[in-house]
């Protein structure tokens, strides 16, 4: 049995089931037999292009849509997927390597005692963070806010902002939307 025919048959069956049609109903609409629909779905028969077009039309699909390859989107990211950058006084880990094309970008920041992140200019979007260890000071415009382990921060990014670690350093998760890091 040809693996490609089995794959086509399985896709046809899935599509038929999604539309809620029985094999008999599909056969009636395409002027084919229920047995032939069954053979197609089991990969034991190969449809002509015209037959496949008729079936797909009845199932609300098209040739390009039917044969479009869908790639599995990565959902879980592992430490080896992270991109890490070390600068004076800080280590930044980009936790989602493809985040630039997403709506938000999470990073893990590890700051040495009293070191600071780079100054971030005002931009569209919002910033969220969660302090995992130590304490931080968030400089937002002309204001300064304090957050310690177990606390979080959230603000619109429409003012210049920067984060400074306390006397013992700090580690925090920082998420920006849209991606700006």
N, C-alpha and C positions, 0 to 999 in steps of 0.2 A: 504494500500500500504506500503510495507516494506521500511523503511528509507534508509537502506543500498543499496537496489536496485535502489532507486531514486538517491542516491549519485553516484553509478557506472554508471547509465544511463547519468547523467549530465556530468560526466568526459568523457564518450565515445563521447557525443555530442560535448563537447569542443574540444577534440582531433580531431574529424572528421572535425570540422570547421577550426581548425588550419591548417590542411593539405589541406583545400580547396576542399574537396569532398562533393558531395551531398549524401543524403541517398541512392539514386538510384545507384550512382557510387560505393559506398561502398558495397551495396547489390550485385552488379554485380561482384565485385572483390572477394567477400567471398562466392559466390553462395548461398546467402540468399535472402529473399524477402525484399523489401523496407518496407513493413508493419512490418516485424519482427524487422528490424533495428529501426523503429519508436517506437515499443513496448519496446525495450531495452533502448532506450534513455529516454523514459518516466517512466521507472522503473516498467512497468507492466509485464515484462517477465524477466526470469533469464537465462543467457547464460550458456551452459556447459563450462567446462574448455577448451575443444578443440575449441569450437566456439569463446570463448573469445581470445584464442591464435591466431586464424585465423584473427579476427578483428584487434587485436593489431598489428599483423605483417603487415597487409595492411596499418595501420596508422603509421607505423614506430616506434612502441613502444614495450615494453615487459611487462610481468606480474610484475616483481619486480619494474620496473620504474613506471608502472601504479598505483600500490598500495603504492608507497613510500609516506609517510606522509610528507608534507612540513609544517614546522612551520613558522609562521609569524615572521619576523625579527623585532625587536623593532626599530622604526624610531625616535620617539619622547621620550625624557627622561625628567622626572619631578624632581623637587627638592627632593622628597622622594626617588628617585633612586640614588642620589649622595652619594658618600662616602666622609666623611669629617674627616680630621685629624688636630688636633691643636698641634702645637709645640711652643716652646718659640719664641715669636715674629711673628708667622705666622699661618695662617689658609689656608689649601689646600683643595679644593673640586675637587674630580675626577668626571667629568661631565658625563662620559660614563663608567659605571661600568664594561663593558665587553671589554674595549679598548685594553687590553693586547693582545687580539687575532685579533685586527684590525691593519691597517697600520699607524694610527696616534692616539695620545692620548692627548686630551685636558684637561687641569686643570684650575681652577680659583685660583689665589693666592692673598691673602690679607696679606700684610706685615705691621707690626707696624713701626713707624718712625725709620729710620736708621737700621732696622733689615735686615738680609740677608737670602737667600735660601741656602740650602746645596750646597757645591761645587760639580759640576757635572764633572766627568772625561771625556776626549775625547771619543767619540763613533761614530759609523756610524750614518748617518742620518742628519736631519736638525731641527732647532728650529724656531718657529714663535711665536710672542706675540703681544698683543694689550693692551695698557695702558688705563684702564677705569677711574681711579682716581689717582691723585697724580703724582709723578715722580719717575723714577727708573734709576739706573746706572747698565749697563750690563758690567761685567768684562769678557772679552773674550781673553784668553791667557794673553798677557802683555798689552792689550789695554782696555780702559774704554770708554763706550758710554753712552750718556744721552738720555732718552726718557720721554716725559711728556704726560699727558692726551690727548687722541685722536691720539697719534702716535703709530707706530708699529715697531717691529724689526724682523729681519730674518737673520739667519746665519747657515753655516754648523757647525755641532757639533764636528768637529775634533780637537778642542782645549778645554782645561778646561774652564768652564764657571760658572758664579754665578751672581745673581741679588740682588742688594741692594736697599732698599726704600730710598726716600728722607726724608727731615726733617718732613714732614707731613704724612708719610706713603704712601702706594700705593696699588692699586688693579689692577690686570691684568690677561688677558686670556693668557695662555701659551700652545702651542701645539708642541709636539715632534713627530717626525717620524724617525724611528719606535718607538713604545712606550718604554719609559725608566723610567718614574716616579714611 
